[in-house]
Amino acid sequence: MDRRTPHPNRHPLVLALLLALMALVGSVLLVDGGRARAQEATPTAVEEEAAAATEPVTPTVRAPITATVTPEEEPPAVVPVTVTVVVTVTAVATPTPTPTLGPPVVSLPDDEVLSGTIIANRTPFQTMFFLEGALYELPPFRATGLQLARPLTAITLYNCEESNTDPDNCFWDPYPVRKDGFYEIRNAAEEGLPVALILVEAAAPPLEQAWIQNRTGRMEPILFGESLVTLANTEVLEVPVDALGVDTVHVRRCLETAQQRVCEWPAIPIEGGVYYALRSTSTPADAPGATLVNVSLEPVLLQAALMTPTPTPTPTPQGVFCQSQVPSLNVRSGPGLEYLVIGKVRLTDAHGGRVFVIGRNETDEWLAVDPQVVDGGWVINLPNFIICEGETASLPVAPVTDGRLAPPTPTPGPAAPSQEEPTATPTPAEPAGIPPGRAMLIVHNAFESDIRFTLDALTHGLPEGSPSEYDLKPGESISFLIYAGRVQFSASTAFRGGQGGNAEFRIEEGETRDIYVYFVPTDNPSRWNLRYD
């Protein structure tokens, strides 16, 4: 038989081989088609993300398949038949999912000195809010200052505790805030109900309380009554006041060196209905290498101002605005210390110690205030007490319209006559009632702010049970029947964050002596020295 003629029985074998190859190709196409359908079921967003992050991969698979054909009639012969199938498969590589990162959390420094727009958490809950792409976590009773770039912006407050993720009751609520404003996070829910946090503009306390917020950047002690309270940085202390709406706290005034710290605790009066900021300033002291650290109270919100705001006086062409430099500036009925005090210009008033003046006396030492401030009132024109925005010498000379004199008490003036010439004074040198070995001391507050006069009762022979400290308002005086001889005293004032000093002199037996206590400025604007005449 001619070997070129195929055996009729070989065709079925070739046909079977071809069917096997077709089945193999079909299975590959089925796999590729299944992948295509899986890709079609993927959300469009995932397709776009995968397409942007991957490249097609095209592997070539060569599958050699060998079949053996054995004829029936001739001797066994092996005929190798090799079929090469090229299959191209395109696969899309799926990117590894990247974990979702939340907004950055702002770190609050422990020594933050509050400034800018202040947000205070007045609740015992951990709170959080969102601002300009950053997340703020505000612990209980903590505050922070935001430096806003725009006059008005919005923050988003989470209305639940930070740990509460209830989707039905917890939301992110937006609130508008002003640049350099003062806001508080409060719990608006009634007692026993779930927490409902809100952001409100800070308001002054009730009239029976004063609030003090620590803005020193550190923990700071405050002496109130018989209690020493240490305030954490940015914390708020709620202080009850007496029935008259005033009280006193003591804060530190320290002289610090690298080795030690020495502090005194001057008294500072506080008023109900006022929100105070506790601030700290550091200035070089007179001693080499020493620093004077002075803690003071600054009113930031006033209840009286919120209830009955005082209108700003309307300027006149011949008037100027002036700013008080002392906590309480006397307004007198005429241009001199001998005139009656008929009003006050206080830094805690709604106008913040700002006063409009319309005239002067002939020497320009006293200024007449606008009648809307105090009718017929005058204030002293010294830079230690008041600074004006314009030239007061150009003001017209004003008449005295009130002119009531102060009660007949000695006023600061020439020094008392020396004891070598006792007959030069119109009053007796030894008035009746001064027992042997004693003398009469009369102390006058000649300063424009309250002072505390300290005279040791036991050392100077005051009656048993007498106090050693006496508070005097401007113009007030007090008399002491004391031992003759050496007199040692001290005086302090809350003016400019607290001033104080000590002095001594001698008083002779039977002598009556008036001293006028006041403070004078130094080259350091925060340091005033004690003086007496």
C-alpha positions in Angstrom: 0.0 0.0 0.0 1.3 3.4 -0.9 2.2 5.2 2.4 1.2 8.6 0.9 -2.4 7.4 0.9 -3.9 7.9 4.3 -5.4 4.9 5.9 -9.2 5.2 6.0 -9.2 4.5 9.7 -6.8 7.4 10.4 -9.4 10.1 9.8 -11.4 9.3 13.0 -8.2 9.7 15.0 -7.4 13.0 13.5 -11.0 14.2 14.0 -10.8 13.2 17.7 -7.6 15.1 18.1 -9.1 18.2 16.6 -12.2 17.9 18.9 -9.9 17.8 21.9 -8.0 20.9 20.8 -11.3 22.8 20.3 -12.5 21.8 23.8 -9.2 23.2 25.3 -9.5 26.5 23.4 -13.2 26.7 24.4 -12.3 26.3 28.1 -9.8 29.1 27.9 -12.3 31.4 26.2 -14.9 30.5 28.8 -12.5 31.6 31.5 -11.7 34.8 29.7 -15.4 35.5 29.2 -16.2 34.9 32.9 -13.6 37.5 33.8 -15.1 39.9 31.4 -18.5 39.5 32.9 -17.0 39.9 36.4 -15.5 43.2 35.2 -18.8 44.3 33.8 -20.5 43.8 37.2 -17.9 46.0 39.0 -19.2 49.5 40.0 -18.2 52.3 37.6 -16.2 54.1 40.3 -14.1 50.9 40.9 -13.5 50.5 37.1 -12.2 54.0 36.8 -10.0 53.6 39.8 -8.6 50.3 38.6 -8.0 51.6 35.1 -6.1 54.5 36.4 -3.9 52.4 38.7 -3.1 49.3 36.4 -1.7 48.3 33.0 -2.9 45.3 30.8 -0.8 42.1 31.2 -0.6 39.9 28.1 1.0 36.5 28.7 1.4 34.0 25.8 0.6 30.4 26.6 2.0 27.7 24.3 0.3 24.4 25.0 2.0 21.6 23.0 -0.3 18.6 22.7 1.1 15.3 21.4 -1.1 12.4 20.1 0.0 8.9 19.0 -1.8 7.3 16.0 -1.5 3.5 15.7 -2.6 1.8 12.5 -4.5 -1.4 12.7 -3.1 -3.3 9.6 0.5 -2.3 9.4 3.3 -2.7 12.0 3.0 -0.2 14.8 4.4 3.1 13.8 4.5 6.2 15.9 3.6 9.3 14.0 4.2 12.4 16.2 1.6 15.1 15.6 2.4 18.4 17.4 -0.2 21.2 17.5 0.7 24.6 18.9 -2.2 26.7 20.2 -1.5 30.4 21.0 -3.9 31.8 23.5 -3.8 35.5 24.4 -5.4 36.5 27.8 -5.7 40.1 29.0 -6.0 40.5 32.7 -6.6 43.6 34.7 -4.5 43.9 37.9 -6.6 45.0 40.9 -4.9 47.6 43.1 -4.4 46.9 46.8 -7.0 49.0 48.7 -5.5 51.9 50.6 -6.7 52.4 54.1 -8.9 55.6 54.4 -7.2 58.2 56.5 -9.2 60.7 58.6 -8.5 64.4 58.9 -5.4 65.4 61.0 -6.0 65.9 64.7 -4.6 69.2 66.0 -2.3 68.8 69.0 -3.2 71.2 71.8 -0.1 72.3 73.8 -0.3 72.3 77.5 1.2 75.7 77.8 -1.1 77.4 75.3 -1.8 81.1 76.0 -5.3 81.7 74.8 -5.6 84.3 72.0 -7.6 84.8 68.8 -11.0 83.2 68.6 -11.4 81.3 71.8 -13.5 78.0 72.1 -14.0 76.9 75.7 -15.4 73.5 76.6 -17.5 74.1 79.7 -18.8 70.5 79.9 -17.4 67.4 81.5 -17.4 65.6 78.2 -14.8 64.9 75.5 -15.8 67.1 72.5 -14.6 67.5 69.0 -15.1 70.0 66.1 -13.9 70.3 62.6 -12.3 73.5 61.1 -10.6 74.1 57.8 -9.6 70.5 57.2 -8.4 69.7 60.7 -10.1 67.9 63.6 -9.9 69.4 67.1 -10.4 67.2 70.2 -11.2 69.4 73.2 -11.1 67.6 76.6 -13.4 68.5 79.5 -13.1 72.1 80.8 -10.3 72.8 78.3 -10.2 75.8 75.9 -8.1 76.6 72.8 -7.5 79.7 70.7 -8.0 79.7 66.9 -6.1 82.1 64.6 -8.7 82.7 61.9 -7.8 84.2 58.6 -11.2 85.5 57.7 -13.5 87.8 59.7 -16.3 85.2 59.7 -16.0 81.4 59.2 -17.8 78.3 60.3 -16.8 75.4 62.5 -18.6 72.0 62.6 -19.3 70.6 66.1 -20.1 67.0 66.9 -23.2 67.2 69.1 -22.5 64.0 71.1 -19.6 62.8 73.2 -16.7 61.9 71.1 -17.1 58.2 72.0 -20.8 58.1 70.9 -21.3 57.0 67.3 -25.1 56.6 67.3 -26.1 57.5 63.7 -29.6 58.3 64.7 -28.9 61.0 67.3 -25.3 62.2 66.6 -24.6 64.8 63.9 -22.1 67.4 62.8 -23.6 70.8 63.3 -22.1 74.0 61.6 -21.8 77.2 63.6 -20.6 80.7 62.3 -17.8 82.2 64.4 -16.2 85.6 64.3 -12.5 86.4 64.3 -11.3 87.1 67.8 -14.7 86.1 69.3 -15.3 84.1 72.5 -17.4 81.0 72.4 -18.3 78.1 74.7 -19.4 74.5 74.2 -22.4 73.8 76.4 -24.7 70.8 77.0 -28.2 71.9 76.0 -29.9 68.6 77.2 -31.9 68.5 80.4 -30.6 66.4 83.3 -31.0 62.7 82.6 -31.3 63.1 78.9 -28.6 62.2 76.3 -25.9 64.8 75.8 -26.7 67.5 73.2 -23.7 69.7 72.7 -24.1 73.2 71.2 -21.8 76.2 70.5 -22.9 79.5 72.0 -21.3 82.9 72.3 -19.8 83.4 75.7 -21.8 85.5 78.1 -21.1 87.2 81.4 -21.9 85.3 84.6 -24.9 86.1 86.9 -24.5 89.1 89.2 -23.9 86.8 92.2 -20.8 85.2 90.6 -17.5 86.2 89.0 -15.8 83.9 86.5 -12.0 83.7 86.1 -10.4 82.0 83.2 -6.7 81.0 83.4 -5.0 82.5 80.3 -1.4 82.4 81.7 -0.3 79.3 79.8 0.4 77.4 83.1 -1.2 76.2 86.2 -1.8 79.2 88.5 -2.9 79.3 92.2 -5.5 81.8 93.4 -6.2 82.5 97.1 -9.9 83.0 97.7 -11.1 83.4 101.3 -9.3 80.7 103.2 -9.0 78.4 100.2 -6.0 78.1 97.8 -7.3 76.9 94.4 -5.0 75.8 91.6 -6.4 76.5 88.2 -5.3 74.4 85.3 -4.4 76.3 82.1 -7.5 77.6 80.3 -9.8 76.4 83.1 -12.6 78.6 84.4 -13.2 79.2 88.2 -16.7 80.3 89.3 -16.4 82.6 92.3 -19.4 83.6 94.4 -19.5 87.2 95.5 -21.1 88.8 98.6 -24.5 90.5 98.7 -23.0 93.8 97.5 -21.6 92.2 94.4 -17.9 92.7 95.2 -15.3 90.5 96.8 -11.5 90.0 96.8 -9.1 87.4 95.5 -5.3 87.2 95.9 -2.9 86.4 93.1 0.8 86.0 92.9 3.4 88.7 92.3 6.8 87.0 92.3 10.5 88.0 92.0 12.3 85.1 90.3 15.9 84.2 89.8 17.6 81.1 88.5 17.8 79.8 92.1 14.7 80.9 93.9 11.3 82.6 93.7 9.9 85.0 96.3 6.2 85.9 96.0 3.7 88.2 97.6 -0.1 87.9 97.3 -1.7 91.4 96.7 -5.5 91.6 97.0 -7.5 92.3 93.8 -11.2 93.3 94.1 -13.6 91.4 91.8 -17.2 92.3 90.9 -20.2 90.0 90.3 -21.4 89.7 86.7 -17.9 90.0 85.3 -16.0 87.4 83.3 -12.2 87.9 84.0 -9.1 86.7 82.2 -6.2 85.7 84.4 -3.0 86.9 82.6 0.7 86.9 83.4 3.4 89.3 82.4 7.2 89.1 83.0 9.5 92.1 83.1 13.1 92.6 84.1 13.5 93.5 87.8 15.9 96.0 89.3 18.1 93.2 90.7 20.5 91.7 88.1 19.3 88.4 86.6 15.9 88.7 88.3 12.5 88.8 86.7 9.2 90.2 88.0 6.3 87.9 87.2 3.0 89.7 87.7 -0.4 88.0 87.5 -3.4 90.2 87.0 -7.1 90.1 86.2 -8.6 91.6 83.1 -12.3 91.9 82.5 -13.5 90.5 79.2 -17.3 90.3 79.5 -19.6 92.4 81.7 -23.1 91.6 82.8 -24.0 95.3 83.2 -22.8 96.1 79.7 -25.0 93.3 78.3 -28.1 94.5 80.1 -27.8 98.3 79.8 -25.1 99.3 77.4 -23.9 102.8 77.8 -24.0 104.8 74.5 -20.7 106.2 73.3 -20.6 110.0 73.8 -20.9 112.0 70.5 -17.7 113.9 69.9 -17.9 117.7 69.5 -15.4 119.8 67.4 -13.7 121.1 70.6 -13.5 117.8 72.5 -11.1 114.9 72.6 -11.2 111.3 73.8 -9.1 110.2 76.7 -8.3 106.7 78.1 -8.0 106.1 81.9 -4.7 104.4 83.0 -6.0 103.4 86.4 -8.7 100.9 87.4 -10.9 103.7 89.0 -10.4 107.4 88.1 -12.1 109.9 90.3 -14.4 112.5 88.7 -14.5 115.6 91.0 -16.9 118.6 91.2 -14.1 121.0 90.3 -10.5 121.2 89.1 -8.6 120.2 92.3 -8.2 117.6 95.0 -10.2 119.8 97.4 -13.4 119.2 95.4 -15.9 116.4 96.1 -15.7 113.1 94.2 -19.0 112.9 92.3 -18.3 110.0 90.0 -15.9 107.3 88.7 -14.4 106.3 85.4 -13.7 102.6 85.7 -11.9 100.2 83.3 -14.7 97.7 84.0 -17.4 100.1 82.8 -19.1 99.4 79.4 -16.9 102.0 77.8 -13.7 100.5 79.2 -12.4 103.6 80.9 -12.7 105.8 77.8 -14.0 109.3 78.5 -14.7 112.4 76.4 -13.4 115.7 77.7 -14.7 119.1 76.5 -12.6 121.7 78.4 -9.7 122.4 80.8 -8.7 124.7 83.6 -6.2 127.5 83.1 -3.2 125.4 83.9 -4.3 122.4 81.8 -3.9 120.2 84.9 -7.6 119.3 85.0 -10.0 118.4 82.3 -13.8 119.0 82.2 -15.7 115.8 81.1 -18.7 115.6 78.8 -21.9 116.1 80.8 -23.1 112.7 79.5 -20.3 111.2 81.6 -20.8 113.2 84.8 -22.5 116.6 84.8 -20.0 119.2 86.1 -17.2 116.6 86.5 -13.5 117.1 86.2 -10.6 114.6 86.0 -6.9 115.1 86.6 -4.7 115.5 83.5 -1.6 113.5 84.3 -0.2 110.7 82.1 -0.1 108.4 85.1 -3.9 108.6 85.3 -5.2 109.5 81.8 -3.9 109.7 78.3 -5.7 111.8 75.6 -5.7 111.3 71.9 -5.4 115.0 71.0 -3.9 118.2 72.3 -5.8 119.2 75.5 -4.1 122.6 75.4 -6.4 123.5 72.5 -9.5 122.9 74.5 -11.4 126.0 75.8 -11.1 127.0 79.5 -14.3 125.6 81.1 -16.2 127.1 84.0 -16.8 125.3 87.3 -20.5 124.4 87.3 -20.7 122.3 90.5 -17.9 123.3 92.8 -18.9 121.3 95.9 -16.0 120.8 98.2 -14.9 117.6 99.8 -15.5 117.1 103.6 -13.0 119.2 105.7 -10.2 116.7 105.9 -6.5 117.6 105.4 -5.5 117.4 101.7 -2.0 116.7 100.3 0.0 119.9 100.3 3.0 121.3 102.1 4.8 119.0 104.5 3.7 119.2 108.1 5.6 121.7 110.2 8.7 120.4 112.0 8.3 119.5 115.6 10.9 122.1 116.5 8.3 124.7 115.8 5.1 123.3 117.2 3.4 126.7 117.5 3.4 127.1 113.7 0.4 124.9 113.3 -3.1 126.2 114.2 -4.0 123.0 115.9 -2.5 122.1 119.3 0.7 120.1 119.1 -0.5 117.9 121.9 -4.3 117.7 121.6 -6.2 116.4 124.6 -6.7 112.7 124.7 -3.2 111.5 123.7 -1.9 109.7 126.8 1.8 109.7 127.8 4.1 107.6 125.6 1.7 107.7 122.7 1.1 109.7 119.5 -1.7 110.2 117.0 -1.1 108.9 113.4 -3.6 109.9 110.7 -3.2 108.0 107.3 -4.8 109.4 104.1 -5.1 107.6 100.8 -3.8 110.2 98.3 -3.8 107.8 95.4 -6.4 107.5 92.6 -7.0 103.8 93.5 -7.9 101.8 96.6 -5.0 100.9 98.9 -4.5 98.4 101.7 -2.6 100.0 104.6 -0.8 97.5 107.0 0.2 98.5 110.5 1.1 95.7 112.9 -1.4 96.0 115.8 0.8 94.4 118.5 4.0 96.3 117.7 2.4 99.7 117.6 0.2 99.3 120.7 -3.3 99.1 119.1 -6.1 97.8 121.2 -6.3 94.1 121.7 -8.1 92.4 118.8 -7.5 95.2 116.4 -6.8 94.2 112.8 -3.5 95.0 111.1 -4.8 95.7 107.6 -7.1 98.5 106.6 -8.6 99.2 103.1 -8.9 102.8 102.1 -10.6 104.3 99.1 -9.2 107.4 97.4 -9.6 110.3 99.7 -10.4 108.3 102.8 -8.4 108.5 106.0 -8.0 106.6 109.3 -6.6 107.5 112.7 -4.4 105.4 115.0 -3.4 106.0 118.6 0.0 104.3 118.7 3.2 104.0 120.7 5.6 107.0 120.1 8.8 106.1 118.4 9.5 104.0 115.3 6.6 103.4 112.9 6.8 100.7 110.3 4.0 100.2 107.7 3.3 98.8 104.3 0.8 99.7 101.6 -0.4 97.9 98.5 -2.9 98.5 95.6 -4.4 96.4 92.8 -3.5 99.1 90.4 -1.6 97.9 87.2 -1.8 94.3 88.4 -0.6 95.0 91.9 1.9 97.4 93.5 3.3 97.5 97.0 6.0 98.7 99.3 7.3 99.3 102.9 8.3 102.4 104.7 9.2 103.7 108.2 9.6 106.9 110.2 9.7 108.2 113.8 6.8 109.9 115.6 7.4 111.8 118.8 5.4 111.4 122.1 2.2 113.5 122.0 2.7 114.3 118.3 -0.2 114.2 115.8 1.0 113.4 112.3 -0.8 113.1 109.0 0.8 111.0 106.2 -0.5 110.9 102.6 0.2 107.6 101.0 0.4 107.2 97.2 2.4 105.5 94.4 4.6 107.0 91.7 5.6 105.5 88.3 9.2 104.3 87.5 10.9 103.7 84.2 9.2 100.3 84.2 5.5 100.9 83.3 4.4 98.0 85.4 6.4 99.0 88.5 5.2 101.9 90.8 7.0 102.9 94.0 5.4 103.7 97.3 5.7 107.3 98.6 4.3 109.2 101.6 4.3 112.8 102.6 
